[in-house]
Amino acid sequence: MRDSSSSFNAGRGRKTRILAATLASAAVAVIALVVVFSAHVATDLPRSGTSDGGDSGGGDSGGGSIDAQTAQESIRIDAIYYKQNKTAVIAYVDNTGVNVTVTVEVLGMADTYRREFTGPQFSTSVHFPTVPKYGWAVHPVVSEVRHPVFGDVQIKTEIREEGQPAPRTIYADLR
């Protein structure tokens, strides 16, 4: 009896070590993605038509010289987790009203959630059976927006629980 009990515990210990190694690998992958993403992301979008984000003095009278604040005020994305439904609702609104293509990804999941939407606004929901042990930062929401006014913009935010303040949203110019 003792031998079968110890072999059961040995098998259980091996499974625990494998699970721990898998979780550690996943955590390292998420951290690497966040570090790589953060290294290529600016908090402000440069003015289009200039190389340094400032006024080039070249009299750029063509449309498209939109500053970062305008883009950030016009494009909003929010992700809220509702415990009662075990669902995160991701909502996108573009106040310019133009037709855009948005690709949304929720990273850090066993199967990355990835969907493409067209239009000035949408909402979608993602099922999470439990709140992540290490917080919502392990599931960043990354969106790529193909915008006729602002160009290609990448936006990163985090899911927050209902009633909590919105996390910082990072906008990056992909031109």
Backbone as JSON Lines, residues from 0, in Angstrom:
{"i":0,"aa":"M","n":[0.81,-1.19,0.0],"ca":[0.0,0.0,0.0],"c":[0.86,1.25,0.0]}
{"i":1,"aa":"R","n":[1.91,1.19,0.78],"ca":[2.78,2.33,0.88],"c":[3.43,2.66,-0.46]}
{"i":2,"aa":"D","n":[3.8,1.64,-1.22],"ca":[4.45,1.86,-2.51],"c":[3.5,2.54,-3.49]}
{"i":3,"aa":"S","n":[2.25,2.13,-3.54],"ca":[1.32,2.76,-4.49],"c":[1.04,4.2,-4.07]}
{"i":4,"aa":"S","n":[1.0,4.46,-2.77],"ca":[0.78,5.82,-2.29],"c":[1.95,6.71,-2.66]}
{"i":5,"aa":"S","n":[3.19,6.2,-2.47],"ca":[4.33,7.02,-2.84],"c":[4.44,7.23,-4.33]}
{"i":6,"aa":"S","n":[4.07,6.24,-5.14],"ca":[4.13,6.45,-6.58],"c":[3.05,7.45,-7.0]}
{"i":7,"aa":"F","n":[1.91,7.45,-6.33],"ca":[0.87,8.44,-6.62],"c":[1.39,9.84,-6.3]}
{"i":8,"aa":"N","n":[2.01,10.0,-5.13],"ca":[2.55,11.31,-4.75],"c":[3.68,11.74,-5.66]}
{"i":9,"aa":"A","n":[4.5,10.77,-6.11],"ca":[5.6,11.11,-7.03],"c":[5.03,11.62,-8.35]}
{"i":10,"aa":"G","n":[4.0,10.96,-8.86],"ca":[3.36,11.41,-10.1],"c":[2.72,12.78,-9.92]}
{"i":11,"aa":"R","n":[2.15,13.0,-8.76],"ca":[1.52,14.27,-8.47],"c":[2.56,15.39,-8.4]}
{"i":12,"aa":"G","n":[3.72,15.09,-7.79],"ca":[4.79,16.07,-7.7],"c":[5.34,16.43,-9.08]}
{"i":13,"aa":"R","n":[5.45,15.43,-9.95],"ca":[5.93,15.67,-11.31],"c":[4.95,16.57,-12.06]}
{"i":14,"aa":"K","n":[3.66,16.3,-11.92],"ca":[2.65,17.13,-12.58],"c":[2.71,18.56,-12.05]}
{"i":15,"aa":"T","n":[2.9,18.7,-10.76],"ca":[2.99,20.04,-10.17],"c":[4.21,20.78,-10.71]}
{"i":16,"aa":"R","n":[5.35,20.09,-10.82],"ca":[6.55,20.73,-11.36],"c":[6.36,21.12,-12.82]}
{"i":17,"aa":"I","n":[5.71,20.25,-13.6],"ca":[5.45,20.56,-15.01],"c":[4.53,21.77,-15.11]}
{"i":18,"aa":"L","n":[3.46,21.8,-14.31],"ca":[2.53,22.92,-14.31],"c":[3.25,24.2,-13.9]}
{"i":19,"aa":"A","n":[4.09,24.14,-12.86],"ca":[4.83,25.32,-12.41],"c":[5.77,25.82,-13.5]}
{"i":20,"aa":"A","n":[6.45,24.89,-14.18],"ca":[7.36,25.29,-15.27],"c":[6.59,25.92,-16.42]}
{"i":21,"aa":"T","n":[5.43,25.37,-16.74],"ca":[4.6,25.92,-17.82],"c":[4.12,27.32,-17.46]}
{"i":22,"aa":"L","n":[3.65,27.51,-16.23],"ca":[3.19,28.82,-15.79],"c":[4.33,29.82,-15.78]}
{"i":23,"aa":"A","n":[5.5,29.39,-15.34],"ca":[6.66,30.28,-15.33],"c":[7.03,30.69,-16.75]}
{"i":24,"aa":"S","n":[7.0,29.74,-17.68],"ca":[7.3,30.05,-19.08],"c":[6.29,31.04,-19.65]}
{"i":25,"aa":"A","n":[5.01,30.84,-19.33],"ca":[3.97,31.75,-19.82],"c":[4.17,33.14,-19.23]}
{"i":26,"aa":"A","n":[4.51,33.22,-17.96],"ca":[4.74,34.51,-17.32],"c":[5.93,35.22,-17.95]}
{"i":27,"aa":"V","n":[6.99,34.5,-18.23],"ca":[8.16,35.1,-18.88],"c":[7.79,35.6,-20.28]}
{"i":28,"aa":"A","n":[6.99,34.82,-21.0],"ca":[6.58,35.23,-22.35],"c":[5.75,36.5,-22.3]}
{"i":29,"aa":"V","n":[4.83,36.61,-21.35],"ca":[4.0,37.81,-21.21],"c":[4.87,39.0,-20.85]}
{"i":30,"aa":"I","n":[5.8,38.81,-19.92],"ca":[6.69,39.9,-19.52],"c":[7.54,40.34,-20.71]}
{"i":31,"aa":"A","n":[8.04,39.38,-21.49],"ca":[8.84,39.72,-22.66],"c":[8.02,40.52,-23.67]}
{"i":32,"aa":"L","n":[6.77,40.12,-23.89],"ca":[5.91,40.86,-24.8],"c":[5.68,42.28,-24.32]}
{"i":33,"aa":"V","n":[5.44,42.43,-23.03],"ca":[5.2,43.76,-22.47],"c":[6.47,44.61,-22.61]}
{"i":34,"aa":"V","n":[7.63,44.05,-22.32],"ca":[8.89,44.79,-22.43],"c":[9.14,45.2,-23.88]}
{"i":35,"aa":"V","n":[8.98,44.27,-24.81],"ca":[9.2,44.57,-26.22],"c":[8.21,45.61,-26.69]}
{"i":36,"aa":"F","n":[6.94,45.44,-26.33],"ca":[5.91,46.38,-26.72],"c":[6.21,47.76,-26.14]}
{"i":37,"aa":"S","n":[6.57,47.81,-24.85],"ca":[6.85,49.09,-24.2],"c":[8.06,49.79,-24.81]}
{"i":38,"aa":"A","n":[9.04,49.02,-25.26],"ca":[10.24,49.62,-25.85],"c":[9.92,50.31,-27.17]}
{"i":39,"aa":"H","n":[8.88,49.87,-27.85],"ca":[8.54,50.45,-29.15],"c":[7.35,51.39,-29.09]}
{"i":40,"aa":"V","n":[6.88,51.68,-27.9],"ca":[5.68,52.49,-27.76],"c":[6.03,53.84,-27.17]}
{"i":41,"aa":"A","n":[5.48,54.86,-27.76],"ca":[5.6,56.2,-27.2],"c":[4.27,56.58,-26.6]}
{"i":42,"aa":"T","n":[4.27,57.43,-25.59],"ca":[3.0,57.83,-25.0],"c":[2.32,58.89,-25.83]}
{"i":43,"aa":"D","n":[3.04,59.51,-26.73],"ca":[2.46,60.53,-27.6],"c":[2.68,60.16,-29.05]}
{"i":44,"aa":"L","n":[1.71,60.5,-29.86],"ca":[1.86,60.31,-31.3],"c":[2.53,61.55,-31.86]}
{"i":45,"aa":"P","n":[3.54,61.41,-32.71],"ca":[4.14,62.6,-33.31],"c":[3.18,63.21,-34.33]}
{"i":46,"aa":"R","n":[3.38,64.47,-34.63],"ca":[2.59,65.1,-35.68],"c":[2.95,64.44,-37.0]}
{"i":47,"aa":"S","n":[1.94,64.17,-37.8],"ca":[2.26,63.59,-39.11],"c":[2.84,64.68,-40.0]}
{"i":48,"aa":"G","n":[3.69,64.26,-40.91],"ca":[4.3,65.22,-41.82],"c":[5.58,65.82,-41.27]}
{"i":49,"aa":"T","n":[5.98,65.45,-40.05],"ca":[7.22,65.94,-39.47],"c":[8.0,64.76,-38.97]}
{"i":50,"aa":"S","n":[9.3,64.91,-38.89],"ca":[10.12,63.79,-38.45],"c":[10.39,63.83,-36.96]}
{"i":51,"aa":"D","n":[10.31,65.01,-36.34],"ca":[10.68,65.1,-34.94],"c":[9.49,65.36,-34.03]}
{"i":52,"aa":"G","n":[8.29,65.36,-34.56],"ca":[7.11,65.58,-33.75],"c":[6.8,67.05,-33.58]}
{"i":53,"aa":"G","n":[7.63,67.93,-34.1],"ca":[7.4,69.36,-33.98],"c":[6.94,69.93,-35.29]}
{"i":54,"aa":"D","n":[6.83,71.25,-35.32],"ca":[6.42,71.93,-36.55],"c":[7.61,72.03,-37.47]}
{"i":55,"aa":"S","n":[7.47,71.53,-38.67],"ca":[8.59,71.52,-39.61],"c":[8.8,72.88,-40.25]}
{"i":56,"aa":"G","n":[7.82,73.75,-40.09],"ca":[7.96,75.07,-40.68],"c":[7.8,75.05,-42.19]}
{"i":57,"aa":"G","n":[7.46,73.93,-42.74],"ca":[7.34,73.79,-44.19],"c":[5.97,74.15,-44.7]}
{"i":58,"aa":"G","n":[5.11,74.68,-43.85],"ca":[3.8,75.08,-44.29],"c":[2.94,73.9,-44.7]}
{"i":59,"aa":"D","n":[2.96,72.83,-43.94],"ca":[2.15,71.65,-44.25],"c":[0.69,72.02,-44.14]}
{"i":60,"aa":"S","n":[0.07,72.33,-45.26],"ca":[-1.33,72.73,-45.23],"c":[-2.25,71.57,-45.55]}
{"i":61,"aa":"G","n":[-1.68,70.42,-45.88],"ca":[-2.5,69.25,-46.19],"c":[-3.12,68.71,-44.92]}
{"i":62,"aa":"G","n":[-4.25,68.02,-45.05],"ca":[-4.87,67.41,-43.89],"c":[-3.95,66.36,-43.32]}
{"i":63,"aa":"G","n":[-4.18,65.98,-42.09],"ca":[-3.37,64.93,-41.5],"c":[-2.35,65.45,-40.51]}
{"i":64,"aa":"S","n":[-2.31,66.75,-40.25],"ca":[-1.4,67.28,-39.24],"c":[-2.16,67.32,-37.91]}
{"i":65,"aa":"I","n":[-2.49,66.14,-37.41],"ca":[-3.27,66.01,-36.19],"c":[-2.32,65.74,-35.04]}
{"i":66,"aa":"D","n":[-2.5,66.45,-33.93],"ca":[-1.59,66.23,-32.81],"c":[-2.03,65.06,-31.95]}
{"i":67,"aa":"A","n":[-1.14,64.65,-31.06],"ca":[-1.37,63.46,-30.23],"c":[-2.6,63.61,-29.35]}
{"i":68,"aa":"Q","n":[-2.79,64.77,-28.79],"ca":[-3.93,64.97,-27.89],"c":[-5.25,64.78,-28.62]}
{"i":69,"aa":"T","n":[-5.33,65.26,-29.86],"ca":[-6.55,65.08,-30.64],"c":[-6.83,63.61,-30.88]}
{"i":70,"aa":"A","n":[-5.79,62.86,-31.24],"ca":[-5.96,61.42,-31.47],"c":[-6.41,60.72,-30.19]}
{"i":71,"aa":"Q","n":[-5.78,61.06,-29.07],"ca":[-6.12,60.4,-27.81],"c":[-7.51,60.78,-27.32]}
{"i":72,"aa":"E","n":[-7.95,62.0,-27.63],"ca":[-9.31,62.39,-27.26],"c":[-10.35,61.78,-28.18]}
{"i":73,"aa":"S","n":[-9.97,61.51,-29.42],"ca":[-10.91,60.99,-30.42],"c":[-11.08,59.49,-30.35]}
{"i":74,"aa":"I","n":[-10.01,58.77,-30.05],"ca":[-10.05,57.3,-30.05],"c":[-10.0,56.82,-28.6]}
{"i":75,"aa":"R","n":[-11.04,56.12,-28.19],"ca":[-11.11,55.59,-26.83],"c":[-11.35,54.09,-26.86]}
{"i":76,"aa":"I","n":[-10.64,53.38,-25.98],"ca":[-10.87,51.95,-25.81],"c":[-10.88,51.67,-24.32]}
{"i":77,"aa":"D","n":[-11.79,50.83,-23.89],"ca":[-11.92,50.49,-22.48],"c":[-12.23,49.01,-22.38]}
{"i":78,"aa":"A","n":[-11.74,48.39,-21.31],"ca":[-11.98,46.96,-21.08],"c":[-12.34,46.77,-19.61]}
{"i":79,"aa":"I","n":[-13.56,46.35,-19.37],"ca":[-14.07,46.22,-18.0],"c":[-14.51,44.78,-17.75]}
{"i":80,"aa":"Y","n":[-14.05,44.23,-16.61],"ca":[-14.42,42.87,-16.22],"c":[-15.62,42.93,-15.28]}
{"i":81,"aa":"Y","n":[-16.66,42.16,-15.61],"ca":[-17.87,42.07,-14.8],"c":[-17.88,40.71,-14.12]}
{"i":82,"aa":"K","n":[-17.65,40.71,-12.81],"ca":[-17.53,39.45,-12.06],"c":[-18.79,38.59,-12.17]}
{"i":83,"aa":"Q","n":[-19.97,39.2,-12.11],"ca":[-21.21,38.43,-12.12],"c":[-21.38,37.64,-13.42]}
{"i":84,"aa":"N","n":[-20.84,38.16,-14.54],"ca":[-20.94,37.46,-15.82],"c":[-19.66,36.71,-16.18]}
{"i":85,"aa":"K","n":[-18.59,36.95,-15.4],"ca":[-17.27,36.38,-15.68],"c":[-16.83,36.75,-17.1]}
{"i":86,"aa":"T","n":[-17.08,38.02,-17.46],"ca":[-16.83,38.49,-18.81],"c":[-16.17,39.86,-18.79]}
{"i":87,"aa":"A","n":[-15.19,40.04,-19.66],"ca":[-14.59,41.36,-19.88],"c":[-15.21,41.92,-21.15]}
{"i":88,"aa":"V","n":[-15.73,43.13,-21.07],"ca":[-16.31,43.8,-22.22],"c":[-15.32,44.85,-22.71]}
{"i":89,"aa":"I","n":[-14.93,44.72,-23.96],"ca":[-14.0,45.66,-24.59],"c":[-14.82,46.55,-25.5]}
{"i":90,"aa":"A","n":[-14.73,47.86,-25.27],"ca":[-15.51,48.81,-26.06],"c":[-14.57,49.81,-26.73]}
{"i":91,"aa":"Y","n":[-14.83,50.08,-28.0],"ca":[-14.04,51.02,-28.8],"c":[-14.98,52.09,-29.33]}
{"i":92,"aa":"V","n":[-14.57,53.36,-29.22],"ca":[-15.35,54.46,-29.77],"c":[-14.38,55.42,-30.45]}
{"i":93,"aa":"D","n":[-14.7,55.78,-31.69],"ca":[-13.94,56.77,-32.43],"c":[-14.87,57.95,-32.68]}
{"i":94,"aa":"N","n":[-14.6,59.06,-31.99],"ca":[-15.48,60.22,-32.09],"c":[-15.4,60.95,-33.42]}
{"i":95,"aa":"T","n":[-14.42,60.61,-34.28],"ca":[-14.37,61.25,-35.59],"c":[-15.46,60.67,-36.5]}
{"i":96,"aa":"G","n":[-15.98,59.5,-36.15],"ca":[-17.06,58.89,-36.91],"c":[-16.65,58.27,-38.23]}
{"i":97,"aa":"V","n":[-15.36,58.24,-38.52],"ca":[-14.93,57.65,-39.79],"c":[-14.88,56.13,-39.67]}
{"i":98,"aa":"N","n":[-14.93,55.48,-40.81],"ca":[-14.89,54.02,-40.84],"c":[-13.45,53.55,-40.68]}
{"i":99,"aa":"V","n":[-13.17,52.77,-39.65],"ca":[-11.82,52.29,-39.38],"c":[-11.83,50.77,-39.28]}
{"i":100,"aa":"T","n":[-10.65,50.18,-39.39],"ca":[-10.48,48.75,-39.14],"c":[-9.65,48.62,-37.87]}
{"i":101,"aa":"V","n":[-10.16,47.84,-36.92],"ca":[-9.48,47.67,-35.64],"c":[-9.29,46.17,-35.39]}
{"i":102,"aa":"T","n":[-8.05,45.79,-35.1],"ca":[-7.75,44.42,-34.69],"c":[-7.49,44.45,-33.19]}
{"i":103,"aa":"V","n":[-8.24,43.66,-32.44],"ca":[-8.11,43.61,-30.98],"c":[-7.55,42.26,-30.58]}
{"i":104,"aa":"E","n":[-6.54,42.28,-29.71],"ca":[-5.97,41.06,-29.16],"c":[-5.92,41.18,-27.64]}
{"i":105,"aa":"V","n":[-6.27,40.09,-26.96],"ca":[-6.09,40.0,-25.51],"c":[-5.0,38.96,-25.33]}
{"i":106,"aa":"L","n":[-3.84,39.41,-24.85],"ca":[-2.68,38.55,-24.73],"c":[-2.66,37.83,-23.38]}
{"i":107,"aa":"G","n":[-1.8,36.83,-23.28],"ca":[-1.61,36.11,-22.03],"c":[-2.6,34.99,-21.78]}
{"i":108,"aa":"M","n":[-3.46,34.71,-22.74],"ca":[-4.44,33.64,-22.6],"c":[-3.87,32.37,-23.24]}
{"i":109,"aa":"A","n":[-4.42,31.23,-22.88],"ca":[-3.98,29.98,-23.52],"c":[-4.13,30.09,-25.03]}
{"i":110,"aa":"D","n":[-5.26,30.59,-25.48],"ca":[-5.49,30.89,-26.89],"c":[-5.76,32.39,-26.98]}
{"i":111,"aa":"T","n":[-4.85,33.14,-27.58],"ca":[-4.98,34.59,-27.67],"c":[-6.3,34.95,-28.35]}
{"i":112,"aa":"Y","n":[-7.05,35.86,-27.72],"ca":[-8.28,36.36,-28.31],"c":[-7.87,37.38,-29.38]}
{"i":113,"aa":"R","n":[-8.34,37.18,-30.61],"ca":[-8.01,38.1,-31.7],"c":[-9.24,38.23,-32.6]}
{"i":114,"aa":"R","n":[-9.7,39.47,-32.76],"ca":[-10.85,39.73,-33.63],"c":[-10.61,41.03,-34.39]}
{"i":115,"aa":"E","n":[-11.2,41.11,-35.58],"ca":[-11.11,42.33,-36.38],"c":[-12.49,42.93,-36.51]}
{"i":116,"aa":"F","n":[-12.57,44.25,-36.36],"ca":[-13.83,44.98,-36.42],"c":[-13.69,46.13,-37.4]}
{"i":117,"aa":"T","n":[-14.81,46.52,-38.0],"ca":[-14.85,47.66,-38.91],"c":[-15.94,48.6,-38.46]}
{"i":118,"aa":"G","n":[-15.65,49.89,-38.45],"ca":[-16.63,50.9,-38.08],"c":[-16.09,51.83,-37.01]}
{"i":119,"aa":"P","n":[-16.85,52.88,-36.69],"ca":[-16.38,53.86,-35.71],"c":[-16.56,53.42,-34.25]}
{"i":120,"aa":"Q","n":[-17.31,52.35,-34.03],"ca":[-17.47,51.86,-32.65],"c":[-17.88,50.4,-32.64]}
{"i":121,"aa":"F","n":[-17.51,49.72,-31.55],"ca":[-17.91,48.33,-31.37],"c":[-17.7,47.96,-29.92]}
{"i":122,"aa":"S","n":[-18.28,46.83,-29.55],"ca":[-17.97,46.23,-28.25],"c":[-17.98,44.72,-28.45]}
{"i":123,"aa":"T","n":[-17.16,44.06,-27.66],"ca":[-17.05,42.61,-27.72],"c":[-16.8,42.11,-26.31]}
{"i":124,"aa":"S","n":[-17.09,40.85,-26.08],"ca":[-16.86,40.31,-24.74],"c":[-15.96,39.08,-24.81]}
{"i":125,"aa":"V","n":[-15.16,38.94,-23.74],"ca":[-14.23,37.83,-23.62],"c":[-14.49,37.16,-22.28]}
{"i":126,"aa":"H","n":[-14.69,35.86,-22.3],"ca":[-14.99,35.1,-21.08],"c":[-13.72,34.82,-20.29]}
{"i":127,"aa":"F","n":[-13.75,35.14,-18.99],"ca":[-12.68,34.8,-18.05],"c":[-13.35,34.11,-16.87]}
{"i":128,"aa":"P","n":[-13.16,32.81,-16.7],"ca":[-13.83,32.09,-15.62],"c":[-13.41,32.57,-14.24]}
{"i":129,"aa":"T","n":[-12.18,33.09,-14.12],"ca":[-11.71,33.6,-12.82],"c":[-10.88,34.86,-13.05]}
{"i":130,"aa":"V","n":[-10.74,35.63,-11.99],"ca":[-9.85,36.79,-12.02],"c":[-8.42,36.26,-11.99]}
{"i":131,"aa":"P","n":[-7.53,36.78,-12.84],"ca":[-6.16,36.27,-12.86],"c":[-5.46,36.42,-11.51]}
{"i":132,"aa":"K","n":[-4.74,35.4,-11.12],"ca":[-4.05,35.37,-9.83],"c":[-3.1,36.55,-9.68]}
{"i":133,"aa":"Y","n":[-2.42,36.93,-10.76],"ca":[-1.42,38.0,-10.7],"c":[-1.94,39.33,-11.25]}
{"i":134,"aa":"G","n":[-3.25,39.47,-11.34],"ca":[-3.84,40.73,-11.77],"c":[-4.06,40.8,-13.28]}
{"i":135,"aa":"W","n":[-4.77,41.83,-13.69],"ca":[-5.16,41.98,-15.09],"c":[-4.01,42.4,-15.99]}
{"i":136,"aa":"A","n":[-2.9,42.84,-15.43],"ca":[-1.75,43.24,-16.25],"c":[-1.22,42.07,-17.08]}
{"i":137,"aa":"V","n":[-1.5,40.84,-16.66],"ca":[-1.03,39.67,-17.42],"c":[-1.87,39.44,-18.69]}
{"i":138,"aa":"H","n":[-2.94,40.2,-18.85],"ca":[-3.79,40.09,-20.04],"c":[-3.95,41.46,-20.7]}
{"i":139,"aa":"P","n":[-2.86,42.03,-21.24],"ca":[-3.01,43.34,-21.88],"c":[-3.91,43.26,-23.12]}
{"i":140,"aa":"V","n":[-4.64,44.34,-23.36],"ca":[-5.48,44.46,-24.54],"c":[-4.74,45.35,-25.53]}
{"i":141,"aa":"V","n":[-4.37,44.79,-26.66],"ca":[-3.6,45.52,-27.67],"c":[-4.46,45.64,-28.92]}
{"i":142,"aa":"S","n":[-4.59,46.87,-29.42],"ca":[-5.4,47.11,-30.62],"c":[-4.57,47.82,-31.67]}
{"i":143,"aa":"E","n":[-4.74,47.39,-32.91],"ca":[-4.13,48.08,-34.04],"c":[-5.26,48.71,-34.84]}
{"i":144,"aa":"V","n":[-5.16,50.03,-35.01],"ca":[-6.21,50.8,-35.67],"c":[-5.68,51.33,-36.99]}
{"i":145,"aa":"R","n":[-6.37,51.01,-38.07],"ca":[-6.06,51.59,-39.39],"c":[-7.04,52.73,-39.58]}
{"i":146,"aa":"H","n":[-6.53,53.95,-39.4],"ca":[-7.38,55.13,-39.34],"c":[-7.08,56.08,-40.5]}
{"i":147,"aa":"P","n":[-8.1,56.51,-41.24],"ca":[-7.86,57.39,-42.39],"c":[-7.35,58.78,-42.01]}
{"i":148,"aa":"V","n":[-7.58,59.21,-40.79],"ca":[-7.13,60.54,-40.35],"c":[-5.8,60.46,-39.6]}
{"i":149,"aa":"F","n":[-5.67,59.52,-38.68],"ca":[-4.5,59.43,-37.81],"c":[-3.46,58.43,-38.29]}
{"i":150,"aa":"G","n":[-3.74,57.67,-39.33],"ca":[-2.81,56.66,-39.81],"c":[-2.95,55.38,-39.0]}
{"i":151,"aa":"D","n":[-1.9,54.58,-38.97],"ca":[-1.91,53.33,-38.22],"c":[-1.46,53.61,-36.79]}
{"i":152,"aa":"V","n":[-2.32,53.25,-35.84],"ca":[-2.07,53.53,-34.43],"c":[-2.22,52.24,-33.66]}
{"i":153,"aa":"Q","n":[-1.31,52.0,-32.71],"ca":[-1.45,50.86,-31.82],"c":[-1.8,51.4,-30.44]}
{"i":154,"aa":"I","n":[-2.77,50.75,-29.79],"ca":[-3.23,51.19,-28.48],"c":[-3.14,50.01,-27.53]}
{"i":155,"aa":"K","n":[-2.58,50.25,-26.34],"ca":[-2.49,49.21,-25.32],"c":[-3.17,49.71,-24.05]}
{"i":156,"aa":"T","n":[-4.0,48.85,-23.5],"ca":[-4.63,49.13,-22.21],"c":[-4.73,47.83,-21.44]}
{"i":157,"aa":"E","n":[-5.3,47.9,-20.26],"ca":[-5.49,46.7,-19.44],"c":[-6.96,46.57,-19.08]}
{"i":158,"aa":"I","n":[-7.35,45.36,-18.81],"ca":[-8.7,45.11,-18.3],"c":[-8.74,45.61,-16.86]}
{"i":159,"aa":"R","n":[-9.85,46.2,-16.48],"ca":[-10.04,46.63,-15.1],"c":[-11.35,46.07,-14.59]}
{"i":160,"aa":"E","n":[-11.44,45.92,-13.29],"ca":[-12.68,45.43,-12.72],"c":[-13.7,46.56,-12.65]}
{"i":161,"aa":"E","n":[-14.96,46.19,-12.75],"ca":[-16.04,47.15,-12.7],"c":[-15.91,48.03,-11.45]}
{"i":162,"aa":"G","n":[-16.03,49.33,-11.64],"ca":[-15.94,50.27,-10.52],"c":[-14.53,50.76,-10.23]}
{"i":163,"aa":"Q","n":[-13.52,50.18,-10.87],"ca":[-12.13,50.59,-10.66],"c":[-11.77,51.68,-11.68]}
{"i":164,"aa":"P","n":[-10.78,52.53,-11.33],"ca":[-10.37,53.56,-12.28],"c":[-9.73,52.96,-13.52]}
{"i":165,"aa":"A","n":[-9.83,53.68,-14.62],"ca":[-9.26,53.22,-15.88],"c":[-7.73,53.24,-15.79]}
{"i":166,"aa":"P","n":[-7.08,52.19,-16.29],"ca":[-5.61,52.19,-16.31],"c":[-5.1,53.13,-17.4]}
{"i":167,"aa":"R","n":[-3.83,53.38,-17.39],"ca":[-3.21,54.21,-18.41],"c":[-3.32,53.52,-19.76]}
{"i":168,"aa":"T","n":[-3.68,54.3,-20.76],"ca":[-3.76,53.8,-22.13],"c":[-2.58,54.37,-22.9]}
{"i":169,"aa":"I","n":[-1.88,53.51,-23.62],"ca":[-0.68,53.93,-24.36],"c":[-1.01,53.91,-25.85]}
{"i":170,"aa":"Y","n":[-0.68,55.02,-26.53],"ca":[-0.9,55.15,-27.97],"c":[0.46,55.18,-28.65]}
{"i":171,"aa":"A","n":[0.6,54.44,-29.75],"ca":[1.85,54.44,-30.5],"c":[1.55,54.65,-31.98]}
{"i":172,"aa":"D","n":[2.35,55.47,-32.61],"ca":[2.25,55.73,-34.04],"c":[3.01,54.63,-34.76]}
{"i":173,"aa":"L","n":[2.38,53.93,-35.69],"ca":[3.01,52.8,-36.37],"c":[3.56,53.18,-37.75]}
{"i":174,"aa":"R","n":[3.57,54.45,-38.08],"ca":[4.09,54.85,-39.4],"c":[5.56,54.66,-39.49]}
